[in-house]
Every structure is written in C-alpha cells, then in structure tokens.
Amino acid sequence: MNYKVVETFVSINGEGKKSGELAVFIRLAGCNLRCSYCDTMWANEADVSFKPMSKEDIYDYIKGTGVENITLTGGEPLIQDGIGELIDFLMEDEDLCIEVETNGSVTIENFRKDHGKRLSFTMDYKGASSQMEDSMLMDNFDTLTEYDTVKFVVGSEQDLFKAKEIIDNFHLTEICNLFFSPIYGDINPEVIVEFMKVNKMNRVRLQIQLHKIIWSPEERGV
C-alpha cells in the first residue's frame, strides 16, 4: 500500500528527548484534531498535496540520508491506514531509532504490545489553550515507558496546573521523560520557570522549540 506523505526532510529534532540531534522526518497527511495553535494545519487539509510512497520507498529514502533517528509525524501518524505495517517494516532495521509523534488522542497500547520498548513515542498532552483537551486519551498514560516522552503543550497557567495534576496523579516523573513546551507567542517561558520553581517540579524540563529559533516559525522542511 501507499502512504500519503506530504513532506520528507532531514533536520535537527526541535523538541523531545533527542532535541538537537539529526533526524529524518516523515510527515503524513491528516489529523483528527484542530488545535488552536497548530503550525502544520496545511498538512491536515483534505485537499493537501501529497506524494504516494510505499513502505519500501520510505525506507529507501531514510537509508539514503545516512541518518539513524527517524520521526514519523503529521498530522497524526497513528490514524493513517497501514501505519502499523510501516512501523513493523522500519523496525526490522535495528540500526534505526523510530520515534512516533502523536497528539495524545489515539491509543498507543497496541503499538507498544507489538514493539515493546524499542518504539519510542513523543506524546502531547494538549491543555485548555488548545481547545482540544477533551480529546486527550488518558489511558495512554498507563502505557508509557522510560523510552517515551510526554510533552505538555502549555499556553497559560491553567495549562501548567493541569499538567502538574496529571504528572502527580500518574507518577510520571518515575515513568517517562517530561517536558513543558510553551505555545509559541502565547506564554512567556519565564512564567513556566517560575511555576517549576514554586512547585518543585523536579525531573521536568522546559523546552523551547529549537526549529522556531533557528528558522522562521513559518518555515517548512526544517
């Protein structure tokens, strides 16, 4: 089968536990959410232009780059037809480190069962500022491992308090990597740092999106 690939490129990881490392990005079309701050809305439109690529095409492109970190992103990659087959195929190559960026509204449990700890998820929790918080799938927090990352996308102090509540309730500091990721232009990072200090947020990291500092926030393919 073919996958709807809207973008392929090599850059640095702008966020997550491998921030600053080279990665190959495979961006798939379509998403089930419409977040207020989405910076890839163009990739989610029904009429978006895409390149049909088979799993072999995608693998050949990846190997041709010589880069080992692979990020499957979107849109929302986990809603794509046949995504499990693509992940299976890529993970046959043990030299590749496969990361799936997911928006937090789609179950990751079945993929975790199939691939164990080698498959790494970077999962968002989208707070009230996103206007999509009701879509967050809380069961996913029970499936996370030390190889995974939860990125709390925050645009207000309300988002920060909700993130702390979830971190505490699910004991996430003992389970996975944790980041506060400010919505670009909506919240001063100093507010997040002060919140972390006041609430003794150990094992949680503030992360600024590197790709929006190095390049224009509107730049694609970076």
Phi and psi restraints in degrees (value plus and minus 20) as a CYANA .aco file:
   2 ASN   PHI    -128.2   -88.2
   2 ASN   PSI     128.1   168.1
   3 TYR   PHI    -127.7   -87.7
   3 TYR   PSI     127.0   167.0
   4 LYS   PHI    -105.4   -65.4
   4 LYS   PSI      75.8   115.8
   5 VAL   PHI    -121.0   -81.0
   5 VAL   PSI      98.4   138.4
   6 VAL   PHI    -115.7   -75.7
   6 VAL   PSI     -35.9     4.1
   7 GLU   PHI    -182.9  -142.9
   7 GLU   PSI     117.2   157.2
   8 THR   PHI    -154.2  -114.2
   8 THR   PSI     114.8   154.8
   9 PHE   PHI    -184.9  -144.9
   9 PHE   PSI     143.2   183.2
  10 VAL   PHI    -131.0   -91.0
  10 VAL   PSI     112.8   152.8
  11 SER   PHI    -176.2  -136.2
  11 SER   PSI    -185.5  -145.5
  12 ILE   PHI    -112.8   -72.8
  12 ILE   PSI     133.0   173.0
  13 ASN   PHI     -86.1   -46.1
  13 ASN   PSI     103.5   143.5
  14 GLY   PHI    -103.4   -63.4
  14 GLY   PSI     -35.4     4.6
  15 GLU   PHI    -177.5  -137.5
  15 GLU   PSI     153.0   193.0
  16 GLY   PHI      72.3   112.3
  16 GLY   PSI    -198.3  -158.3
  17 LYS   PHI     -89.7   -49.7
  17 LYS   PSI     -37.3     2.7
  18 LYS   PHI    -128.0   -88.0
  18 LYS   PSI       7.9    47.9
  19 SER   PHI     -73.9   -33.9
  19 SER   PSI     111.4   151.4
  20 GLY   PHI      72.4   112.4
  20 GLY   PSI     -33.3     6.7
  21 GLU   PHI    -108.3   -68.3
  21 GLU   PSI     131.5   171.5
  22 LEU   PHI     -82.7   -42.7
  22 LEU   PSI     125.5   165.5
  23 ALA   PHI    -172.3  -132.3
  23 ALA   PSI     132.7   172.7
  24 VAL   PHI    -116.7   -76.7
  24 VAL   PSI     108.0   148.0
  25 PHE   PHI    -126.3   -86.3
  25 PHE   PSI     108.3   148.3
  26 ILE   PHI    -136.6   -96.6
  26 ILE   PSI      86.7   126.7
  27 ARG   PHI    -120.0   -80.0
  27 ARG   PSI     102.8   142.8
  28 LEU   PHI    -120.7   -80.7
  28 LEU   PSI     131.3   171.3
  29 ALA   PHI     -97.9   -57.9
  29 ALA   PSI     127.3   167.3
  30 GLY   PHI      74.3   114.3
  30 GLY   PSI     125.4   165.4
  31 CYS   PHI    -171.4  -131.4
  31 CYS   PSI     131.3   171.3
  32 ASN   PHI    -113.6   -73.6
  32 ASN   PSI     -22.0    18.0
  33 LEU   PHI    -138.1   -98.1
  33 LEU   PSI     144.6   184.6
  34 ARG   PHI    -156.0  -116.0
  34 ARG   PSI      57.9    97.9
  35 CYS   PHI     -91.0   -51.0
  35 CYS   PSI     127.0   167.0
  36 SER   PHI     -81.5   -41.5
  36 SER   PSI     -49.2    -9.2
  37 TYR   PHI    -128.5   -88.5
  37 TYR   PSI      -7.9    32.1
  38 CYS   PHI     -71.9   -31.9
  38 CYS   PSI     109.4   149.4
  39 ASP   PHI    -123.6   -83.6
  39 ASP   PSI     -14.3    25.7
  40 THR   PHI    -149.6  -109.6
  40 THR   PSI      14.3    54.3
  41 MET   PHI     -77.7   -37.7
  41 MET   PSI     -51.4   -11.4
  42 TRP   PHI     -78.0   -38.0
  42 TRP   PSI     -52.0   -12.0
  43 ALA   PHI     -98.1   -58.1
  43 ALA   PSI     -29.9    10.1
  44 ASN   PHI    -121.3   -81.3
  44 ASN   PSI     -26.6    13.4
  45 GLU   PHI     -93.7   -53.7
  45 GLU   PSI     127.2   167.2
  46 ALA   PHI     -81.8   -41.8
  46 ALA   PSI     -49.8    -9.8
  47 ASP   PHI    -121.5   -81.5
  47 ASP   PSI      -1.4    38.6
  48 VAL   PHI     -82.2   -42.2
  48 VAL   PSI     120.8   160.8
  49 SER   PHI     -94.2   -54.2
  49 SER   PSI     115.1   155.1
  50 PHE   PHI    -162.4  -122.4
  50 PHE   PSI     143.3   183.3
  51 LYS   PHI    -128.5   -88.5
  51 LYS   PSI      99.2   139.2
  52 PRO   PHI     -88.5   -48.5
  52 PRO   PSI     104.4   144.4
  53 MET   PHI    -153.3  -113.3
  53 MET   PSI     113.4   153.4
  54 SER   PHI     -98.5   -58.5
  54 SER   PSI     149.8   189.8
  55 LYS   PHI     -81.6   -41.6
  55 LYS   PSI     -54.2   -14.2
  56 GLU   PHI     -88.1   -48.1
  56 GLU   PSI     -60.5   -20.5
  57 ASP   PHI     -80.0   -40.0
  57 ASP   PSI     -65.1   -25.1
  58 ILE   PHI     -84.1   -44.1
  58 ILE   PSI     -64.3   -24.3
  59 TYR   PHI     -82.7   -42.7
  59 TYR   PSI     -63.8   -23.8
  60 ASP   PHI     -82.6   -42.6
  60 ASP   PSI     -60.0   -20.0
  61 TYR   PHI     -82.1   -42.1
  61 TYR   PSI     -67.0   -27.0
  62 ILE   PHI     -78.2   -38.2
  62 ILE   PSI     -69.8   -29.8
  63 LYS   PHI     -84.3   -44.3
  63 LYS   PSI     -51.3   -11.3
  64 GLY   PHI     -87.9   -47.9
  64 GLY   PSI     -40.3    -0.3
  65 THR   PHI    -100.3   -60.3
  65 THR   PSI     -45.2    -5.2
  66 GLY   PHI      56.5    96.5
  66 GLY   PSI     -10.9    29.1
  67 VAL   PHI    -122.3   -82.3
  67 VAL   PSI     119.1   159.1
  68 GLU   PHI    -117.5   -77.5
  68 GLU   PSI     -45.1    -5.1
  69 ASN   PHI    -101.6   -61.6
  69 ASN   PSI     104.4   144.4
  70 ILE   PHI    -139.8   -99.8
  70 ILE   PSI     108.6   148.6
  71 THR   PHI    -137.4   -97.4
  71 THR   PSI      97.3   137.3
  72 LEU   PHI    -112.4   -72.4
  72 LEU   PSI     100.5   140.5
  73 THR   PHI    -159.6  -119.6
  73 THR   PSI    -192.7  -152.7
  74 GLY   PHI    -178.1  -138.1
  74 GLY   PSI    -163.0  -123.0
  75 GLY   PHI      28.8    68.8
  75 GLY   PSI    -177.6  -137.6
  76 GLU   PHI    -144.2  -104.2
  76 GLU   PSI      82.6   122.6
  77 PRO   PHI     -82.7   -42.7
  77 PRO   PSI     -49.8    -9.8
  78 LEU   PHI     -94.7   -54.7
  78 LEU   PSI     -27.5    12.5
  79 ILE   PHI    -115.7   -75.7
  79 ILE   PSI     -20.9    19.1
  80 GLN   PHI     -95.1   -55.1
  80 GLN   PSI     118.1   158.1
  81 ASP   PHI     -77.6   -37.6
  81 ASP   PSI     110.7   150.7
  82 GLY   PHI      55.0    95.0
  82 GLY   PSI      -5.1    34.9
  83 ILE   PHI     -83.9   -43.9
  83 ILE   PSI     -53.7   -13.7
  84 GLY   PHI     -81.8   -41.8
  84 GLY   PSI     -58.8   -18.8
  85 GLU   PHI     -85.2   -45.2
  85 GLU   PSI     -60.4   -20.4
  86 LEU   PHI     -84.5   -44.5
  86 LEU   PSI     -65.9   -25.9
  87 ILE   PHI     -80.6   -40.6
  87 ILE   PSI     -64.7   -24.7
  88 ASP   PHI     -74.6   -34.6
  88 ASP   PSI     -67.0   -27.0
  89 PHE   PHI     -85.1   -45.1
  89 PHE   PSI     -66.0   -26.0
  90 LEU   PHI     -86.2   -46.2
  90 LEU   PSI     -54.6   -14.6
  91 MET   PHI     -96.9   -56.9
  91 MET   PSI     -26.8    13.2
  92 GLU   PHI     -86.0   -46.0
  92 GLU   PSI     -44.5    -4.5
  93 ASP   PHI    -109.9   -69.9
  93 ASP   PSI      85.3   125.3
  94 GLU   PHI     -93.9   -53.9
  94 GLU   PSI     -25.8    14.2
  95 ASP   PHI    -100.6   -60.6
  95 ASP   PSI     -34.8     5.2
  96 LEU   PHI    -113.9   -73.9
  96 LEU   PSI     121.9   161.9
  97 CYS   PHI    -127.1   -87.1
  97 CYS   PSI      89.6   129.6
  98 ILE   PHI    -117.4   -77.4
  98 ILE   PSI     104.7   144.7
  99 GLU   PHI    -140.0  -100.0
  99 GLU   PSI     116.6   156.6
 100 VAL   PHI    -133.6   -93.6
 100 VAL   PSI     101.7   141.7
 101 GLU   PHI    -109.6   -69.6
 101 GLU   PSI      99.8   139.8
 102 THR   PHI    -150.4  -110.4
 102 THR   PSI     130.9   170.9
 103 ASN   PHI    -106.4   -66.4
 103 ASN   PSI     -19.8    20.2
 104 GLY   PHI      70.7   110.7
 104 GLY   PSI     -19.0    21.0
 105 SER   PHI    -126.2   -86.2
 105 SER   PSI     -22.1    17.9
 106 VAL   PHI    -141.5  -101.5
 106 VAL   PSI     118.3   158.3
 107 THR   PHI     -83.1   -43.1
 107 THR   PSI     118.5   158.5
 108 ILE   PHI    -127.3   -87.3
 108 ILE   PSI     -21.8    18.2
 109 GLU   PHI     -79.7   -39.7
 109 GLU   PSI     -66.8   -26.8
 110 ASN   PHI     -84.3   -44.3
 110 ASN   PSI     -57.1   -17.1
 111 PHE   PHI     -89.1   -49.1
 111 PHE   PSI     -56.4   -16.4
 112 ARG   PHI     -85.7   -45.7
 112 ARG   PSI     -60.8   -20.8
 113 LYS   PHI     -80.9   -40.9
 113 LYS   PSI     -59.6   -19.6
 114 ASP   PHI     -93.0   -53.0
 114 ASP   PSI     -53.5   -13.5
 115 HIS   PHI    -143.4  -103.4
 115 HIS   PSI     -22.5    17.5
 116 GLY   PHI      39.2    79.2
 116 GLY   PSI    -163.3  -123.3
 117 LYS   PHI    -102.2   -62.2
 117 LYS   PSI     -35.6     4.4
 118 ARG   PHI     -85.9   -45.9
 118 ARG   PSI     -48.6    -8.6
 119 LEU   PHI    -105.5   -65.5
 119 LEU   PSI     105.3   145.3
 120 SER   PHI    -128.1   -88.1
 120 SER   PSI     111.0   151.0
 121 PHE   PHI    -127.8   -87.8
 121 PHE   PSI     116.8   156.8
 122 THR   PHI    -130.6   -90.6
 122 THR   PSI      86.5   126.5
 123 MET   PHI    -130.0   -90.0
 123 MET   PSI     109.8   149.8
 124 ASP   PHI    -100.2   -60.2
 124 ASP   PSI     129.4   169.4
 125 TYR   PHI    -137.9   -97.9
 125 TYR   PSI      98.8   138.8
 126 LYS   PHI    -120.3   -80.3
 126 LYS   PSI      93.4   133.4
 127 GLY   PHI     -96.9   -56.9
 127 GLY   PSI    -189.7  -149.7
 128 ALA   PHI     -78.7   -38.7
 128 ALA   PSI     -50.8   -10.8
 129 SER   PHI     -81.4   -41.4
 129 SER   PSI     -44.8    -4.8
 130 SER   PHI     -96.3   -56.3
 130 SER   PSI     -40.1    -0.1
 131 GLN   PHI      46.2    86.2
 131 GLN   PSI      -4.6    35.4
 132 MET   PHI    -146.9  -106.9
 132 MET   PSI      -7.3    32.7
 133 GLU   PHI     -80.6   -40.6
 133 GLU   PSI     -52.4   -12.4
 134 ASP   PHI     -84.5   -44.5
 134 ASP   PSI     -35.8     4.2
 135 SER   PHI    -108.9   -68.9
 135 SER   PSI     -26.1    13.9
 136 MET   PHI     -87.4   -47.4
 136 MET   PSI     115.1   155.1
 137 LEU   PHI    -118.4   -78.4
 137 LEU   PSI      81.6   121.6
 138 MET   PHI     -88.3   -48.3
 138 MET   PSI     -44.8    -4.8
 139 ASP   PHI     -80.1   -40.1
 139 ASP   PSI     -44.0    -4.0
 140 ASN   PHI     -80.2   -40.2
 140 ASN   PSI     -47.8    -7.8
 141 PHE   PHI     -86.1   -46.1
 141 PHE   PSI     -40.3    -0.3
 142 ASP   PHI    -102.3   -62.3
 142 ASP   PSI     -26.8    13.2
 143 THR   PHI    -127.4   -87.4
 143 THR   PSI     -29.0    11.0
 144 LEU   PHI     -90.9   -50.9
 144 LEU   PSI     133.0   173.0
 145 THR   PHI    -150.7  -110.7
 145 THR   PSI     158.9   198.9
 146 GLU   PHI     -85.9   -45.9
 146 GLU   PSI     -32.5     7.5
 147 TYR   PHI    -105.9   -65.9
 147 TYR   PSI     -27.7    12.3
 148 ASP   PHI    -122.5   -82.5
 148 ASP   PSI     145.7   185.7
 149 THR   PHI    -151.7  -111.7
 149 THR   PSI     117.2   157.2
 150 VAL   PHI    -130.4   -90.4
 150 VAL   PSI     106.7   146.7
 151 LYS   PHI    -131.2   -91.2
 151 LYS   PSI      89.3   129.3
 152 PHE   PHI    -104.9   -64.9
 152 PHE   PSI      90.8   130.8
 153 VAL   PHI    -106.2   -66.2
 153 VAL   PSI      94.1   134.1
 154 VAL   PHI    -141.5  -101.5
 154 VAL   PSI     118.5   158.5
 155 GLY   PHI    -149.1  -109.1
 155 GLY   PSI     -17.7    22.3
 156 SER   PHI    -180.1  -140.1
 156 SER   PSI     147.6   187.6
 157 GLU   PHI     -86.1   -46.1
 157 GLU   PSI     -50.5   -10.5
 158 GLN   PHI     -78.4   -38.4
 158 GLN   PSI     -63.5   -23.5
 159 ASP   PHI     -82.4   -42.4
 159 ASP   PSI     -58.9   -18.9
 160 LEU   PHI     -85.7   -45.7
 160 LEU   PSI     -64.4   -24.4
 161 PHE   PHI     -83.8   -43.8
 161 PHE   PSI     -57.5   -17.5
 162 LYS   PHI     -87.1   -47.1
 162 LYS   PSI     -60.2   -20.2
 163 ALA   PHI     -80.7   -40.7
 163 ALA   PSI     -64.8   -24.8
 164 LYS   PHI     -81.8   -41.8
 164 LYS   PSI     -60.5   -20.5
 165 GLU   PHI     -79.0   -39.0
 165 GLU   PSI     -65.0   -25.0
 166 ILE   PHI     -88.0   -48.0
 166 ILE   PSI     -63.7   -23.7
 167 ILE   PHI     -77.8   -37.8
 167 ILE   PSI     -63.9   -23.9
 168 ASP   PHI     -89.8   -49.8
 168 ASP   PSI     -65.3   -25.3
 169 ASN   PHI     -85.0   -45.0
 169 ASN   PSI     -56.1   -16.1
 170 PHE   PHI    -121.0   -81.0
 170 PHE   PSI     -15.9    24.1
 171 HIS   PHI      33.2    73.2
 171 HIS   PSI      24.8    64.8
 172 LEU   PHI     -88.7   -48.7
 172 LEU   PSI     -45.8    -5.8
 173 THR   PHI     -83.9   -43.9
 173 THR   PSI     -38.5     1.5
 174 GLU   PHI    -114.5   -74.5
 174 GLU   PSI     -23.3    16.7
 175 ILE   PHI    -137.7   -97.7
 175 ILE   PSI     -66.0   -26.0
 176 CYS   PHI    -164.0  -124.0
 176 CYS   PSI    -199.8  -159.8
 177 ASN   PHI    -103.3   -63.3
 177 ASN   PSI     120.9   160.9
 178 LEU   PHI    -149.8  -109.8
 178 LEU   PSI     115.8   155.8
 179 PHE   PHI    -155.6  -115.6
 179 PHE   PSI     124.5   164.5
 180 PHE   PHI    -118.4   -78.4
 180 PHE   PSI     103.6   143.6
 181 SER   PHI    -138.5   -98.5
 181 SER   PSI      87.6   127.6
 182 PRO   PHI     -89.7   -49.7
 182 PRO   PSI     119.1   159.1
 183 ILE   PHI     -86.4   -46.4
 183 ILE   PSI     104.8   144.8
 184 TYR   PHI     -77.2   -37.2
 184 TYR   PSI     100.1   140.1
 185 GLY   PHI      66.0   106.0
 185 GLY   PSI     -25.3    14.7
 186 ASP   PHI    -120.3   -80.3
 186 ASP   PSI     -49.6    -9.6
 187 ILE   PHI    -161.2  -121.2
 187 ILE   PSI     118.0   158.0
 188 ASN   PHI     -94.6   -54.6
 188 ASN   PSI     106.3   146.3
 189 PRO   PHI     -74.6   -34.6
 189 PRO   PSI     -45.4    -5.4
 190 GLU   PHI     -81.7   -41.7
 190 GLU   PSI     -53.2   -13.2
 191 VAL   PHI     -83.7   -43.7
 191 VAL   PSI     -59.8   -19.8
 192 ILE   PHI     -87.4   -47.4
 192 ILE   PSI     -63.3   -23.3
 193 VAL   PHI     -81.2   -41.2
 193 VAL   PSI     -63.5   -23.5
 194 GLU   PHI     -83.7   -43.7
 194 GLU   PSI     -59.8   -19.8
 195 PHE   PHI     -81.8   -41.8
 195 PHE   PSI     -62.5   -22.5
 196 MET   PHI     -83.8   -43.8
 196 MET   PSI     -59.4   -19.4
 197 LYS   PHI     -86.5   -46.5
 197 LYS   PSI     -68.6   -28.6
 198 VAL   PHI     -83.0   -43.0
 198 VAL   PSI     -58.0   -18.0
 199 ASN   PHI    -118.7   -78.7
 199 ASN   PSI      -9.8    30.2
 200 LYS   PHI      30.1    70.1
 200 LYS   PSI      34.4    74.4
 201 MET   PHI    -102.2   -62.2
 201 MET   PSI      53.7    93.7
 202 ASN   PHI     -90.6   -50.6
 202 ASN   PSI     129.0   169.0
 203 ARG   PHI      45.0    85.0
 203 ARG   PSI      -0.3    39.7
 204 VAL   PHI    -140.8  -100.8
 204 VAL   PSI     117.6   157.6
 205 ARG   PHI    -137.2   -97.2
 205 ARG   PSI     119.3   159.3
 206 LEU   PHI     -99.9   -59.9
 206 LEU   PSI     115.1   155.1
 207 GLN   PHI    -153.8  -113.8
 207 GLN   PSI     103.5   143.5
 208 ILE   PHI    -113.8   -73.8
 208 ILE   PSI     116.9   156.9
 209 GLN   PHI     -88.3   -48.3
 209 GLN   PSI      86.8   126.8
 210 LEU   PHI     -78.8   -38.8
 210 LEU   PSI     -58.2   -18.2
 211 HIS   PHI     -87.0   -47.0
 211 HIS   PSI     -40.5    -0.5
 212 LYS   PHI    -108.6   -68.6
 212 LYS   PSI     -29.0    11.0
 213 ILE   PHI    -113.4   -73.4
 213 ILE   PSI     -62.8   -22.8
 214 ILE   PHI     -90.9   -50.9
 214 ILE   PSI     -62.9   -22.9
 215 TRP   PHI    -137.5   -97.5
 215 TRP   PSI     154.7   194.7
 216 SER   PHI     -82.3   -42.3
 216 SER   PSI     121.8   161.8
 217 PRO   PHI     -78.2   -38.2
 217 PRO   PSI     -41.6    -1.6
 218 GLU   PHI    -112.2   -72.2
 218 GLU   PSI     -24.5    15.5
 219 GLU   PHI     -88.3   -48.3
 219 GLU   PSI     116.3   156.3
 220 ARG   PHI    -120.4   -80.4
 220 ARG   PSI     141.6   181.6
 221 GLY   PHI      50.5    90.5
 221 GLY   PSI       6.0    46.0
